[in-house]
Amino acid sequence: MIVKKFLDEVVAEMKKVSWSTKKELVNYTVVVGIAVAIVCALIWICDTFFARLFHIILR
């Protein structure tokens, strides 16, 4: 009985959800992919810089 009430409430709440369109979903995915690539590149640049710096210092 409690489970049925819970599931009915879940269905009612899911009907209120505003779902993204396919176009929005694709756009957001592309934006996230670009942001991840930029952050990865920045981390790689910093890592390379500091690795070379420490190599020079510790020579």
C-alpha positions in Angstrom: 0.0 0.0 0.0 2.8 2.4 0.9 4.7 1.4 -2.2 1.8 2.1 -4.5 1.3 5.5 -3.0 5.0 6.2 -3.4 5.0 5.1 -7.0 1.8 7.2 -7.8 3.6 10.3 -6.3 6.7 9.6 -8.4 4.6 9.4 -11.5 2.8 12.7 -10.6 6.2 14.5 -10.0 7.7 13.1 -13.2 4.8 14.7 -15.2 5.9 18.1 -13.8 9.5 17.8 -14.9 10.6 20.0 -17.8 12.5 17.8 -20.2 15.1 19.2 -22.5 14.7 19.0 -26.3 17.0 16.9 -28.4 18.6 20.0 -29.8 19.2 21.5 -26.3 20.7 18.2 -25.1 23.1 18.1 -28.1 24.1 21.7 -27.6 24.8 21.2 -23.9 26.8 18.1 -24.6 29.0 19.9 -27.1 29.5 22.8 -24.7 30.6 20.4 -21.9 32.9 18.5 -24.3 34.6 21.7 -25.4 34.9 22.9 -21.7 36.5 19.5 -20.8 38.9 19.7 -23.7 40.0 23.3 -22.7 40.5 22.3 -19.0 42.5 19.2 -20.0 44.7 21.3 -22.3 45.3 23.8 -19.5 46.2 21.1 -17.1 48.6 19.5 -19.6 50.3 22.9 -20.3 50.8 23.6 -16.6 52.0 20.0 -16.0 54.5 20.3 -18.8 55.7 23.7 -17.7 56.3 22.6 -14.1 57.9 19.3 -15.1 60.4 21.2 -17.2 60.9 23.8 -14.5 61.6 21.2 -11.8 63.9 19.3 -14.2 66.0 22.5 -14.7 66.0 23.3 -11.0 67.0 19.7 -9.9 69.7 19.3 -12.5 
